[in-house]
Amino acid sequence: MSAEKQKTDHESFEAGKELVEVERRTPSGTVVAVRLPAEDADRLLRIAEATGKTVTQVAREAIVEYVRSAELAASPVA
């Protein structure tokens, strides 16, 4: 990879009362910044420490699972 910075597209939107920032990068993925209440951030950190994972890994797994569940719930029943 060259030393030049990758081109990124930034997008912000409100999710409930929170502002969510999304930074799209290719091919490495998308960066999502989410503001959490302190106690939720602490819970996330404790789970990461207990499982030997990074906070990023735990958050990624939780988001992916939530999206899968939401997609299943939203899909029509055959």
PyMOL Python script that loads the backbone (N, CA, C, O; Angstrom):
from pymol import cmd

cmd.read_pdbstr("""\
ATOM      1  N   MET A   1       0.851  -1.176   0.000  1.00  0.00           N
ATOM      2  CA  MET A   1       0.000   0.000   0.000  1.00  0.00           C
ATOM      3  C   MET A   1       0.890   1.230   0.000  1.00  0.00           C
ATOM      4  O   MET A   1       1.933   1.248   0.654  1.00  0.00           O
ATOM      5  N   SER A   2       0.482   2.255  -0.732  1.00  0.00           N
ATOM      6  CA  SER A   2       1.281   3.466  -0.808  1.00  0.00           C
ATOM      7  C   SER A   2       1.163   4.260   0.479  1.00  0.00           C
ATOM      8  O   SER A   2       0.283   4.017   1.305  1.00  0.00           O
ATOM      9  N   ALA A   3       2.064   5.208   0.628  1.00  0.00           N
ATOM     10  CA  ALA A   3       2.061   6.043   1.821  1.00  0.00           C
ATOM     11  C   ALA A   3       0.944   7.080   1.776  1.00  0.00           C
ATOM     12  O   ALA A   3       0.686   7.758   2.770  1.00  0.00           O
ATOM     13  N   GLU A   4       0.276   7.210   0.620  1.00  0.00           N
ATOM     14  CA  GLU A   4      -0.813   8.170   0.510  1.00  0.00           C
ATOM     15  C   GLU A   4      -2.004   7.719   1.341  1.00  0.00           C
ATOM     16  O   GLU A   4      -2.271   6.525   1.473  1.00  0.00           O
ATOM     17  N   LYS A   5      -2.705   8.678   1.891  1.00  0.00           N
ATOM     18  CA  LYS A   5      -3.893   8.366   2.683  1.00  0.00           C
ATOM     19  C   LYS A   5      -4.995   7.868   1.759  1.00  0.00           C
ATOM     20  O   LYS A   5      -5.205   8.405   0.672  1.00  0.00           O
ATOM     21  N   GLN A   6      -5.704   6.816   2.217  1.00  0.00           N
ATOM     22  CA  GLN A   6      -6.811   6.295   1.442  1.00  0.00           C
ATOM     23  C   GLN A   6      -7.927   7.318   1.381  1.00  0.00           C
ATOM     24  O   GLN A   6      -8.136   8.081   2.324  1.00  0.00           O
ATOM     25  N   LYS A   7      -8.645   7.331   0.263  1.00  0.00           N
ATOM     26  CA  LYS A   7      -9.803   8.200   0.129  1.00  0.00           C
ATOM     27  C   LYS A   7     -10.913   7.674   1.032  1.00  0.00           C
ATOM     28  O   LYS A   7     -11.192   6.475   1.055  1.00  0.00           O
ATOM     29  N   THR A   8     -11.538   8.576   1.771  1.00  0.00           N
ATOM     30  CA  THR A   8     -12.630   8.168   2.656  1.00  0.00           C
ATOM     31  C   THR A   8     -13.841   9.048   2.400  1.00  0.00           C
ATOM     32  O   THR A   8     -13.705  10.211   2.017  1.00  0.00           O
ATOM     33  N   ASP A   9     -15.012   8.496   2.610  1.00  0.00           N
ATOM     34  CA  ASP A   9     -16.268   9.231   2.568  1.00  0.00           C
ATOM     35  C   ASP A   9     -16.811   9.232   3.986  1.00  0.00           C
ATOM     36  O   ASP A   9     -16.859   8.190   4.639  1.00  0.00           O
ATOM     37  N   HIS A  10     -17.219  10.394   4.462  1.00  0.00           N
ATOM     38  CA  HIS A  10     -17.752  10.504   5.820  1.00  0.00           C
ATOM     39  C   HIS A  10     -19.246  10.739   5.751  1.00  0.00           C
ATOM     40  O   HIS A  10     -19.737  11.434   4.861  1.00  0.00           O
ATOM     41  N   GLU A  11     -19.960  10.161   6.689  1.00  0.00           N
ATOM     42  CA  GLU A  11     -21.407  10.309   6.763  1.00  0.00           C
ATOM     43  C   GLU A  11     -21.781  10.354   8.237  1.00  0.00           C
ATOM     44  O   GLU A  11     -21.260   9.577   9.037  1.00  0.00           O
ATOM     45  N   SER A  12     -22.660  11.238   8.588  1.00  0.00           N
ATOM     46  CA  SER A  12     -23.164  11.301   9.957  1.00  0.00           C
ATOM     47  C   SER A  12     -24.676  11.223   9.911  1.00  0.00           C
ATOM     48  O   SER A  12     -25.306  11.763   9.002  1.00  0.00           O
ATOM     49  N   PHE A  13     -25.254  10.555  10.889  1.00  0.00           N
ATOM     50  CA  PHE A  13     -26.702  10.489  10.987  1.00  0.00           C
ATOM     51  C   PHE A  13     -27.081  10.314  12.439  1.00  0.00           C
ATOM     52  O   PHE A  13     -26.267   9.887  13.258  1.00  0.00           O
ATOM     53  N   GLU A  14     -28.322  10.646  12.754  1.00  0.00           N
ATOM     54  CA  GLU A  14     -28.791  10.494  14.124  1.00  0.00           C
ATOM     55  C   GLU A  14     -29.499   9.161  14.275  1.00  0.00           C
ATOM     56  O   GLU A  14     -30.343   8.793  13.458  1.00  0.00           O
ATOM     57  N   ALA A  15     -29.146   8.444  15.327  1.00  0.00           N
ATOM     58  CA  ALA A  15     -29.798   7.186  15.678  1.00  0.00           C
ATOM     59  C   ALA A  15     -30.385   7.407  17.064  1.00  0.00           C
ATOM     60  O   ALA A  15     -29.671   7.364  18.065  1.00  0.00           O
ATOM     61  N   GLY A  16     -31.665   7.640  17.113  1.00  0.00           N
ATOM     62  CA  GLY A  16     -32.269   8.012  18.390  1.00  0.00           C
ATOM     63  C   GLY A  16     -31.762   9.387  18.780  1.00  0.00           C
ATOM     64  O   GLY A  16     -31.900  10.343  18.017  1.00  0.00           O
ATOM     65  N   LYS A  17     -31.183   9.491  19.953  1.00  0.00           N
ATOM     66  CA  LYS A  17     -30.652  10.769  20.418  1.00  0.00           C
ATOM     67  C   LYS A  17     -29.153  10.881  20.186  1.00  0.00           C
ATOM     68  O   LYS A  17     -28.547  11.897  20.528  1.00  0.00           O
ATOM     69  N   GLU A  18     -28.553   9.853  19.612  1.00  0.00           N
ATOM     70  CA  GLU A  18     -27.108   9.833  19.439  1.00  0.00           C
ATOM     71  C   GLU A  18     -26.710  10.139  18.003  1.00  0.00           C
ATOM     72  O   GLU A  18     -27.421   9.779  17.065  1.00  0.00           O
ATOM     73  N   LEU A  19     -25.584  10.798  17.836  1.00  0.00           N
ATOM     74  CA  LEU A  19     -25.000  11.041  16.532  1.00  0.00           C
ATOM     75  C   LEU A  19     -24.034   9.903  16.235  1.00  0.00           C
ATOM     76  O   LEU A  19     -23.153   9.605  17.041  1.00  0.00           O
ATOM     77  N   VAL A  20     -24.197   9.278  15.097  1.00  0.00           N
ATOM     78  CA  VAL A  20     -23.334   8.174  14.693  1.00  0.00           C
ATOM     79  C   VAL A  20     -22.529   8.645  13.501  1.00  0.00           C
ATOM     80  O   VAL A  20     -23.088   9.182  12.545  1.00  0.00           O
ATOM     81  N   GLU A  21     -21.224   8.450  13.549  1.00  0.00           N
ATOM     82  CA  GLU A  21     -20.365   8.832  12.442  1.00  0.00           C
ATOM     83  C   GLU A  21     -19.863   7.575  11.756  1.00  0.00           C
ATOM     84  O   GLU A  21     -19.428   6.629  12.413  1.00  0.00           O
ATOM     85  N   VAL A  22     -19.924   7.570  10.443  1.00  0.00           N
ATOM     86  CA  VAL A  22     -19.476   6.427   9.665  1.00  0.00           C
ATOM     87  C   VAL A  22     -18.422   6.914   8.686  1.00  0.00           C
ATOM     88  O   VAL A  22     -18.633   7.894   7.971  1.00  0.00           O
ATOM     89  N   GLU A  23     -17.306   6.239   8.658  1.00  0.00           N
ATOM     90  CA  GLU A  23     -16.232   6.551   7.720  1.00  0.00           C
ATOM     91  C   GLU A  23     -16.045   5.333   6.839  1.00  0.00           C
ATOM     92  O   GLU A  23     -15.680   4.265   7.330  1.00  0.00           O
ATOM     93  N   ARG A  24     -16.286   5.473   5.560  1.00  0.00           N
ATOM     94  CA  ARG A  24     -16.175   4.344   4.637  1.00  0.00           C
ATOM     95  C   ARG A  24     -14.777   4.316   4.041  1.00  0.00           C
ATOM     96  O   ARG A  24     -14.285   5.317   3.520  1.00  0.00           O
ATOM     97  N   ARG A  25     -14.159   3.165   4.126  1.00  0.00           N
ATOM     98  CA  ARG A  25     -12.843   2.953   3.532  1.00  0.00           C
ATOM     99  C   ARG A  25     -12.896   1.675   2.727  1.00  0.00           C
ATOM    100  O   ARG A  25     -13.565   0.714   3.107  1.00  0.00           O
ATOM    101  N   THR A  26     -12.208   1.669   1.640  1.00  0.00           N
ATOM    102  CA  THR A  26     -12.114   0.436   0.862  1.00  0.00           C
ATOM    103  C   THR A  26     -10.651   0.129   0.661  1.00  0.00           C
ATOM    104  O   THR A  26      -9.875   1.071   0.502  1.00  0.00           O
ATOM    105  N   PRO A  27     -10.228  -1.073   0.656  1.00  0.00           N
ATOM    106  CA  PRO A  27     -10.988  -2.283   0.874  1.00  0.00           C
ATOM    107  C   PRO A  27     -11.030  -2.721   2.336  1.00  0.00           C
ATOM    108  O   PRO A  27     -11.582  -3.779   2.636  1.00  0.00           O
ATOM    109  N   SER A  28     -10.469  -1.947   3.241  1.00  0.00           N
ATOM    110  CA  SER A  28     -10.334  -2.402   4.629  1.00  0.00           C
ATOM    111  C   SER A  28     -11.632  -2.452   5.406  1.00  0.00           C
ATOM    112  O   SER A  28     -11.697  -3.155   6.415  1.00  0.00           O
ATOM    113  N   GLY A  29     -12.664  -1.747   4.994  1.00  0.00           N
ATOM    114  CA  GLY A  29     -13.922  -1.800   5.712  1.00  0.00           C
ATOM    115  C   GLY A  29     -14.445  -0.430   6.044  1.00  0.00           C
ATOM    116  O   GLY A  29     -14.005   0.573   5.481  1.00  0.00           O
ATOM    117  N   THR A  30     -15.382  -0.391   6.955  1.00  0.00           N
ATOM    118  CA  THR A  30     -16.035   0.845   7.365  1.00  0.00           C
ATOM    119  C   THR A  30     -15.775   1.079   8.840  1.00  0.00           C
ATOM    120  O   THR A  30     -15.892   0.160   9.651  1.00  0.00           O
ATOM    121  N   VAL A  31     -15.425   2.294   9.186  1.00  0.00           N
ATOM    122  CA  VAL A  31     -15.203   2.665  10.573  1.00  0.00           C
ATOM    123  C   VAL A  31     -16.477   3.332  11.073  1.00  0.00           C
ATOM    124  O   VAL A  31     -16.978   4.265  10.445  1.00  0.00           O
ATOM    125  N   VAL A  32     -17.005   2.856  12.207  1.00  0.00           N
ATOM    126  CA  VAL A  32     -18.216   3.418  12.803  1.00  0.00           C
ATOM    127  C   VAL A  32     -17.861   3.888  14.207  1.00  0.00           C
ATOM    128  O   VAL A  32     -17.355   3.112  15.018  1.00  0.00           O
ATOM    129  N   ALA A  33     -18.124   5.146  14.488  1.00  0.00           N
ATOM    130  CA  ALA A  33     -17.895   5.686  15.829  1.00  0.00           C
ATOM    131  C   ALA A  33     -19.237   5.855  16.513  1.00  0.00           C
ATOM    132  O   ALA A  33     -20.132   6.507  15.976  1.00  0.00           O
ATOM    133  N   VAL A  34     -19.384   5.272  17.695  1.00  0.00           N
ATOM    134  CA  VAL A  34     -20.641   5.327  18.430  1.00  0.00           C
ATOM    135  C   VAL A  34     -20.377   5.860  19.830  1.00  0.00           C
ATOM    136  O   VAL A  34     -19.475   5.384  20.519  1.00  0.00           O
ATOM    137  N   ARG A  35     -21.155   6.840  20.249  1.00  0.00           N
ATOM    138  CA  ARG A  35     -21.026   7.380  21.604  1.00  0.00           C
ATOM    139  C   ARG A  35     -21.880   6.535  22.529  1.00  0.00           C
ATOM    140  O   ARG A  35     -23.087   6.404  22.327  1.00  0.00           O
ATOM    141  N   LEU A  36     -21.241   5.954  23.557  1.00  0.00           N
ATOM    142  CA  LEU A  36     -21.935   5.111  24.527  1.00  0.00           C
ATOM    143  C   LEU A  36     -21.954   5.790  25.889  1.00  0.00           C
ATOM    144  O   LEU A  36     -21.025   6.520  26.233  1.00  0.00           O
ATOM    145  N   PRO A  37     -23.008   5.554  26.665  1.00  0.00           N
ATOM    146  CA  PRO A  37     -22.971   6.006  28.057  1.00  0.00           C
ATOM    147  C   PRO A  37     -21.802   5.305  28.763  1.00  0.00           C
ATOM    148  O   PRO A  37     -21.432   4.191  28.391  1.00  0.00           O
ATOM    149  N   ALA A  38     -21.232   5.941  29.761  1.00  0.00           N
ATOM    150  CA  ALA A  38     -20.058   5.418  30.455  1.00  0.00           C
ATOM    151  C   ALA A  38     -20.278   3.997  30.974  1.00  0.00           C
ATOM    152  O   ALA A  38     -19.385   3.156  30.870  1.00  0.00           O
ATOM    153  N   GLU A  39     -21.450   3.725  31.526  1.00  0.00           N
ATOM    154  CA  GLU A  39     -21.659   2.387  32.093  1.00  0.00           C
ATOM    155  C   GLU A  39     -21.716   1.321  31.001  1.00  0.00           C
ATOM    156  O   GLU A  39     -21.280   0.192  31.227  1.00  0.00           O
ATOM    157  N   ASP A  40     -22.243   1.655  29.823  1.00  0.00           N
ATOM    158  CA  ASP A  40     -22.244   0.689  28.727  1.00  0.00           C
ATOM    159  C   ASP A  40     -20.831   0.468  28.189  1.00  0.00           C
ATOM    160  O   ASP A  40     -20.465  -0.655  27.842  1.00  0.00           O
ATOM    161  N   ALA A  41     -20.042   1.533  28.122  1.00  0.00           N
ATOM    162  CA  ALA A  41     -18.650   1.405  27.688  1.00  0.00           C
ATOM    163  C   ALA A  41     -17.864   0.536  28.671  1.00  0.00           C
ATOM    164  O   ALA A  41     -17.030  -0.272  28.265  1.00  0.00           O
ATOM    165  N   ASP A  42     -18.135   0.708  29.957  1.00  0.00           N
ATOM    166  CA  ASP A  42     -17.480  -0.116  30.978  1.00  0.00           C
ATOM    167  C   ASP A  42     -17.870  -1.585  30.827  1.00  0.00           C
ATOM    168  O   ASP A  42     -17.027  -2.474  30.949  1.00  0.00           O
ATOM    169  N   ARG A  43     -19.143  -1.832  30.562  1.00  0.00           N
ATOM    170  CA  ARG A  43     -19.610  -3.216  30.360  1.00  0.00           C
ATOM    171  C   ARG A  43     -18.913  -3.836  29.152  1.00  0.00           C
ATOM    172  O   ARG A  43     -18.488  -4.991  29.194  1.00  0.00           O
ATOM    173  N   LEU A  44     -18.802  -3.064  28.084  1.00  0.00           N
ATOM    174  CA  LEU A  44     -18.130  -3.539  26.875  1.00  0.00           C
ATOM    175  C   LEU A  44     -16.669  -3.883  27.170  1.00  0.00           C
ATOM    176  O   LEU A  44     -16.170  -4.915  26.721  1.00  0.00           O
ATOM    177  N   LEU A  45     -15.995  -3.030  27.915  1.00  0.00           N
ATOM    178  CA  LEU A  45     -14.597  -3.273  28.275  1.00  0.00           C
ATOM    179  C   LEU A  45     -14.459  -4.515  29.150  1.00  0.00           C
ATOM    180  O   LEU A  45     -13.538  -5.308  28.951  1.00  0.00           O
ATOM    181  N   ARG A  46     -15.360  -4.695  30.115  1.00  0.00           N
ATOM    182  CA  ARG A  46     -15.298  -5.877  30.979  1.00  0.00           C
ATOM    183  C   ARG A  46     -15.487  -7.167  30.179  1.00  0.00           C
ATOM    184  O   ARG A  46     -14.804  -8.162  30.425  1.00  0.00           O
ATOM    185  N   ILE A  47     -16.415  -7.145  29.224  1.00  0.00           N
ATOM    186  CA  ILE A  47     -16.622  -8.325  28.378  1.00  0.00           C
ATOM    187  C   ILE A  47     -15.373  -8.603  27.557  1.00  0.00           C
ATOM    188  O   ILE A  47     -14.953  -9.755  27.437  1.00  0.00           O
ATOM    189  N   ALA A  48     -14.781  -7.573  26.998  1.00  0.00           N
ATOM    190  CA  ALA A  48     -13.563  -7.747  26.199  1.00  0.00           C
ATOM    191  C   ALA A  48     -12.443  -8.352  27.049  1.00  0.00           C
ATOM    192  O   ALA A  48     -11.773  -9.294  26.623  1.00  0.00           O
ATOM    193  N   GLU A  49     -12.248  -7.818  28.227  1.00  0.00           N
ATOM    194  CA  GLU A  49     -11.201  -8.342  29.110  1.00  0.00           C
ATOM    195  C   GLU A  49     -11.471  -9.788  29.511  1.00  0.00           C
ATOM    196  O   GLU A  49     -10.556 -10.611  29.536  1.00  0.00           O
ATOM    197  N   ALA A  50     -12.725 -10.095  29.825  1.00  0.00           N
ATOM    198  CA  ALA A  50     -13.083 -11.447  30.269  1.00  0.00           C
ATOM    199  C   ALA A  50     -12.932 -12.487  29.162  1.00  0.00           C
ATOM    200  O   ALA A  50     -12.652 -13.654  29.435  1.00  0.00           O
ATOM    201  N   THR A  51     -13.119 -12.062  27.919  1.00  0.00           N
ATOM    202  CA  THR A  51     -13.048 -13.002  26.792  1.00  0.00           C
ATOM    203  C   THR A  51     -11.713 -12.991  26.075  1.00  0.00           C
ATOM    204  O   THR A  51     -11.486 -13.793  25.169  1.00  0.00           O
ATOM    205  N   GLY A  52     -10.821 -12.083  26.475  1.00  0.00           N
ATOM    206  CA  GLY A  52      -9.520 -11.997  25.824  1.00  0.00           C
ATOM    207  C   GLY A  52      -9.590 -11.387  24.430  1.00  0.00           C
ATOM    208  O   GLY A  52      -8.709 -11.604  23.598  1.00  0.00           O
ATOM    209  N   LYS A  53     -10.640 -10.629  24.191  1.00  0.00           N
ATOM    210  CA  LYS A  53     -10.813  -9.980  22.892  1.00  0.00           C
ATOM    211  C   LYS A  53     -10.608  -8.486  23.053  1.00  0.00           C
ATOM    212  O   LYS A  53     -10.560  -7.970  24.169  1.00  0.00           O
ATOM    213  N   THR A  54     -10.487  -7.797  21.931  1.00  0.00           N
ATOM    214  CA  THR A  54     -10.424  -6.339  21.977  1.00  0.00           C
ATOM    215  C   THR A  54     -11.845  -5.797  22.044  1.00  0.00           C
ATOM    216  O   THR A  54     -12.804  -6.492  21.711  1.00  0.00           O
ATOM    217  N   VAL A  55     -11.966  -4.545  22.480  1.00  0.00           N
ATOM    218  CA  VAL A  55     -13.267  -3.892  22.502  1.00  0.00           C
ATOM    219  C   VAL A  55     -13.836  -3.856  21.091  1.00  0.00           C
ATOM    220  O   VAL A  55     -15.037  -4.049  20.902  1.00  0.00           O
ATOM    221  N   THR A  56     -12.995  -3.612  20.110  1.00  0.00           N
ATOM    222  CA  THR A  56     -13.435  -3.588  18.717  1.00  0.00           C
ATOM    223  C   THR A  56     -14.024  -4.930  18.298  1.00  0.00           C
ATOM    224  O   THR A  56     -15.068  -4.973  17.646  1.00  0.00           O
ATOM    225  N   GLN A  57     -13.365  -6.021  18.666  1.00  0.00           N
ATOM    226  CA  GLN A  57     -13.887  -7.343  18.310  1.00  0.00           C
ATOM    227  C   GLN A  57     -15.248  -7.598  18.948  1.00  0.00           C
ATOM    228  O   GLN A  57     -16.163  -8.088  18.286  1.00  0.00           O
ATOM    229  N   VAL A  58     -15.385  -7.270  20.222  1.00  0.00           N
ATOM    230  CA  VAL A  58     -16.652  -7.495  20.927  1.00  0.00           C
ATOM    231  C   VAL A  58     -17.755  -6.637  20.304  1.00  0.00           C
ATOM    232  O   VAL A  58     -18.861  -7.122  20.065  1.00  0.00           O
ATOM    233  N   ALA A  59     -17.456  -5.369  20.042  1.00  0.00           N
ATOM    234  CA  ALA A  59     -18.455  -4.476  19.446  1.00  0.00           C
ATOM    235  C   ALA A  59     -18.831  -4.953  18.046  1.00  0.00           C
ATOM    236  O   ALA A  59     -20.009  -4.955  17.688  1.00  0.00           O
ATOM    237  N   ARG A  60     -17.840  -5.355  17.254  1.00  0.00           N
ATOM    238  CA  ARG A  60     -18.119  -5.846  15.903  1.00  0.00           C
ATOM    239  C   ARG A  60     -19.024  -7.069  15.946  1.00  0.00           C
ATOM    240  O   ARG A  60     -20.006  -7.141  15.207  1.00  0.00           O
ATOM    241  N   GLU A  61     -18.702  -8.031  16.809  1.00  0.00           N
ATOM    242  CA  GLU A  61     -19.517  -9.243  16.923  1.00  0.00           C
ATOM    243  C   GLU A  61     -20.947  -8.907  17.356  1.00  0.00           C
ATOM    244  O   GLU A  61     -21.905  -9.487  16.844  1.00  0.00           O
ATOM    245  N   ALA A  62     -21.088  -7.976  18.292  1.00  0.00           N
ATOM    246  CA  ALA A  62     -22.419  -7.597  18.773  1.00  0.00           C
ATOM    247  C   ALA A  62     -23.225  -6.916  17.666  1.00  0.00           C
ATOM    248  O   ALA A  62     -24.412  -7.196  17.500  1.00  0.00           O
ATOM    249  N   ILE A  63     -22.592  -6.035  16.919  1.00  0.00           N
ATOM    250  CA  ILE A  63     -23.287  -5.340  15.836  1.00  0.00           C
ATOM    251  C   ILE A  63     -23.699  -6.309  14.742  1.00  0.00           C
ATOM    252  O   ILE A  63     -24.829  -6.257  14.256  1.00  0.00           O
ATOM    253  N   VAL A  64     -22.789  -7.194  14.353  1.00  0.00           N
ATOM    254  CA  VAL A  64     -23.103  -8.173  13.310  1.00  0.00           C
ATOM    255  C   VAL A  64     -24.268  -9.057  13.742  1.00  0.00           C
ATOM    256  O   VAL A  64     -25.174  -9.315  12.949  1.00  0.00           O
ATOM    257  N   GLU A  65     -24.255  -9.521  14.983  1.00  0.00           N
ATOM    258  CA  GLU A  65     -25.337 -10.369  15.482  1.00  0.00           C
ATOM    259  C   GLU A  65     -26.658  -9.601  15.531  1.00  0.00           C
ATOM    260  O   GLU A  65     -27.704 -10.141  15.173  1.00  0.00           O
ATOM    261  N   TYR A  66     -26.611  -8.350  15.969  1.00  0.00           N
ATOM    262  CA  TYR A  66     -27.820  -7.542  16.018  1.00  0.00           C
ATOM    263  C   TYR A  66     -28.400  -7.345  14.617  1.00  0.00           C
ATOM    264  O   TYR A  66     -29.606  -7.488  14.418  1.00  0.00           O
ATOM    265  N   VAL A  67     -27.554  -7.023  13.658  1.00  0.00           N
ATOM    266  CA  VAL A  67     -28.012  -6.810  12.284  1.00  0.00           C
ATOM    267  C   VAL A  67     -28.617  -8.088  11.720  1.00  0.00           C
ATOM    268  O   VAL A  67     -29.664  -8.041  11.075  1.00  0.00           O
ATOM    269  N   ARG A  68     -27.975  -9.229  11.954  1.00  0.00           N
ATOM    270  CA  ARG A  68     -28.536 -10.508  11.485  1.00  0.00           C
ATOM    271  C   ARG A  68     -29.925 -10.762  12.084  1.00  0.00           C
ATOM    272  O   ARG A  68     -30.852 -11.152  11.374  1.00  0.00           O
ATOM    273  N   SER A  69     -30.055 -10.541  13.383  1.00  0.00           N
ATOM    274  CA  SER A  69     -31.346 -10.731  14.053  1.00  0.00           C
ATOM    275  C   SER A  69     -32.404  -9.778  13.514  1.00  0.00           C
ATOM    276  O   SER A  69     -33.547 -10.174  13.289  1.00  0.00           O
ATOM    277  N   ALA A  70     -32.022  -8.526  13.308  1.00  0.00           N
ATOM    278  CA  ALA A  70     -32.965  -7.536  12.794  1.00  0.00           C
ATOM    279  C   ALA A  70     -33.389  -7.880  11.373  1.00  0.00           C
ATOM    280  O   ALA A  70     -34.554  -7.711  11.016  1.00  0.00           O
ATOM    281  N   GLU A  71     -32.468  -8.355  10.571  1.00  0.00           N
ATOM    282  CA  GLU A  71     -32.800  -8.747   9.196  1.00  0.00           C
ATOM    283  C   GLU A  71     -33.757  -9.938   9.199  1.00  0.00           C
ATOM    284  O   GLU A  71     -34.710  -9.979   8.421  1.00  0.00           O
ATOM    285  N   LEU A  72     -33.498 -10.905  10.077  1.00  0.00           N
ATOM    286  CA  LEU A  72     -34.380 -12.073  10.164  1.00  0.00           C
ATOM    287  C   LEU A  72     -35.780 -11.666  10.613  1.00  0.00           C
ATOM    288  O   LEU A  72     -36.782 -12.150  10.086  1.00  0.00           O
ATOM    289  N   ALA A  73     -35.830 -10.770  11.591  1.00  0.00           N
ATOM    290  CA  ALA A  73     -37.126 -10.327  12.107  1.00  0.00           C
ATOM    291  C   ALA A  73     -37.903  -9.530  11.051  1.00  0.00           C
ATOM    292  O   ALA A  73     -39.133  -9.559  11.026  1.00  0.00           O
ATOM    293  N   ALA A  74     -37.184  -8.828  10.192  1.00  0.00           N
ATOM    294  CA  ALA A  74     -37.825  -7.992   9.182  1.00  0.00           C
ATOM    295  C   ALA A  74     -38.182  -8.751   7.911  1.00  0.00           C
ATOM    296  O   ALA A  74     -38.974  -8.269   7.100  1.00  0.00           O
ATOM    297  N   SER A  75     -37.605  -9.934   7.733  1.00  0.00           N
ATOM    298  CA  SER A  75     -37.865 -10.666   6.493  1.00  0.00           C
ATOM    299  C   SER A  75     -39.225 -11.348   6.564  1.00  0.00           C
ATOM    300  O   SER A  75     -39.640 -11.829   7.619  1.00  0.00           O
ATOM    301  N   PRO A  76     -39.912 -11.383   5.425  1.00  0.00           N
ATOM    302  CA  PRO A  76     -41.236 -12.013   5.421  1.00  0.00           C
ATOM    303  C   PRO A  76     -41.129 -13.509   5.679  1.00  0.00           C
ATOM    304  O   PRO A  76     -40.173 -14.165   5.266  1.00  0.00           O
ATOM    305  N   VAL A  77     -42.125 -14.025   6.366  1.00  0.00           N
ATOM    306  CA  VAL A  77     -42.172 -15.452   6.672  1.00  0.00           C
ATOM    307  C   VAL A  77     -42.671 -16.185   5.438  1.00  0.00           C
ATOM    308  O   VAL A  77     -43.677 -15.809   4.837  1.00  0.00           O
ATOM    309  N   ALA A  78     -41.950 -17.240   5.069  1.00  0.00           N
ATOM    310  CA  ALA A  78     -42.327 -17.987   3.855  1.00  0.00           C
ATOM    311  C   ALA A  78     -43.469 -18.937   4.110  1.00  0.00           C
ATOM    312  O   ALA A  78     -43.905 -19.637   3.197  1.00  0.00           O
TER     313      ALA A  78
END
""", "prot")
cmd.dss("prot")
cmd.show_as("cartoon", "prot")
cmd.util.cbc("prot")
cmd.orient("prot")
